[in-house]
Amino acid sequence: MKLTWFGATTIRVHIGGSVLVVDAAGTSPEIDRAELVSGADRVIERFGAELDMVDLGRWTPRRPARLLDEGDALPQVMAWSASRDAILIDAEGEPPLLLLAAEAPALGRWADGAVVVLFGDGAQLVSAGGAVLAQRTPKLLALAAGEAAIDAAIPVLGSALDGTALLSLEPCMALEA
């Protein structure tokens, strides 16, 4: 999985052999939108408002296909909305990816070992990150925010990690997770 954050809630995700772009319209004017979505297999606008809804407390990842059942095509990357501020992405062979722009809803066991990206200001990062860490132990908590928000969130979240990796995303810089 490769994550590239472009500001606000705009992110490009390479996952499961596919490229997804979330909120391309929300990126800053310096970013060429045509270039951002170039080569994308799927563009998700309005932070997933058009996606089917999912209950994050009840959702379970798909079982990997058996070698006997595999075809020539890559398994489909699935995306759902859990609220107007939460998108869940599932790709076979990858940890689940949760994109959060607000408070975390109730999470199921799948979130242990997931990658969670948080968007927002310092208070939002602390609140959403704290809620995630109070419920589950994700593999990675990635903060997509400005420098001041990161500086405010890291000391608070760092004390509650209990095995979760914590890092900040730099604008336009890719991260392999």
Solvent accessible surface area in square Angstrom, and as a share of the most:
residue,aa,sasa,rsa
1,M,24,0.11
2,K,64,0.27
3,L,0,0.00
4,T,14,0.08
5,W,13,0.04
6,F,30,0.13
7,G,16,0.16
8,A,69,0.53
9,T,31,0.18
10,T,0,0.00
11,I,0,0.00
12,R,38,0.14
13,V,0,0.00
14,H,61,0.27
15,I,2,0.01
16,G,19,0.18
17,G,63,0.61
18,S,23,0.15
19,V,20,0.12
20,L,3,0.01
21,V,0,0.00
22,V,0,0.00
23,D,15,0.08
24,A,0,0.00
25,A,77,0.60
26,G,44,0.42
27,T,19,0.11
28,S,41,0.27
29,P,130,0.82
30,E,145,0.65
31,I,39,0.20
32,D,82,0.42
33,R,103,0.38
34,A,71,0.55
35,E,126,0.56
36,L,7,0.03
37,V,32,0.18
38,S,68,0.44
39,G,65,0.62
40,A,26,0.20
41,D,98,0.51
42,R,89,0.32
43,V,58,0.33
44,I,0,0.00
45,E,40,0.18
46,R,163,0.59
47,F,13,0.05
48,G,0,0.00
49,A,63,0.49
50,E,91,0.41
51,L,14,0.07
52,D,109,0.57
53,M,130,0.58
54,V,25,0.14
55,D,77,0.40
56,L,4,0.02
57,G,34,0.32
58,R,198,0.72
59,W,29,0.10
60,T,100,0.58
61,P,58,0.36
62,R,94,0.34
63,R,214,0.78
64,P,103,0.65
65,A,44,0.34
66,R,152,0.55
67,L,157,0.78
68,L,154,0.76
69,D,86,0.44
70,E,91,0.41
71,G,62,0.60
72,D,160,0.83
73,A,88,0.68
74,L,124,0.62
75,P,56,0.35
76,Q,123,0.55
77,V,12,0.07
78,M,57,0.25
79,A,8,0.06
80,W,40,0.14
81,S,4,0.02
82,A,17,0.13
83,S,43,0.28
84,R,198,0.72
85,D,27,0.14
86,A,0,0.00
87,I,0,0.00
88,L,0,0.00
89,I,0,0.00
90,D,5,0.03
91,A,1,0.01
92,E,52,0.23
93,G,82,0.79
94,E,47,0.21
95,P,32,0.20
96,P,14,0.09
97,L,0,0.00
98,L,0,0.00
99,L,0,0.00
100,L,1,0.00
101,A,19,0.15
102,A,30,0.24
103,E,96,0.43
104,A,10,0.08
105,P,45,0.28
106,A,73,0.57
107,L,10,0.05
108,G,7,0.06
109,R,196,0.71
110,W,19,0.07
111,A,0,0.00
112,D,70,0.37
113,G,33,0.32
114,A,0,0.00
115,V,0,0.00
116,V,0,0.00
117,V,0,0.00
118,L,1,0.01
119,F,5,0.02
120,G,28,0.27
121,D,77,0.40
122,G,10,0.10
123,A,76,0.59
124,Q,79,0.35
125,L,0,0.00
126,V,42,0.24
127,S,54,0.35
128,A,4,0.03
129,G,0,0.00
130,G,30,0.29
131,A,22,0.17
132,V,0,0.00
133,L,24,0.12
134,A,90,0.70
135,Q,67,0.30
136,R,67,0.24
137,T,57,0.33
138,P,1,0.01
139,K,100,0.42
140,L,11,0.05
141,L,0,0.00
142,A,0,0.00
143,L,0,0.00
144,A,1,0.01
145,A,10,0.07
146,G,46,0.45
147,E,141,0.63
148,A,85,0.66
149,A,13,0.10
150,I,17,0.08
151,D,89,0.46
152,A,53,0.41
153,A,0,0.00
154,I,70,0.35
155,P,93,0.58
156,V,81,0.46
157,L,3,0.01
158,G,34,0.33
159,S,102,0.66
160,A,53,0.41
161,L,36,0.18
162,D,129,0.67
163,G,77,0.74
164,T,6,0.03
165,A,53,0.41
166,L,37,0.18
167,L,51,0.25
168,S,39,0.25
169,L,6,0.03
170,E,103,0.46
171,P,73,0.46
172,C,64,0.38
173,M,123,0.55
174,A,60,0.46
175,L,45,0.22
176,E,132,0.59
177,A,36,0.28
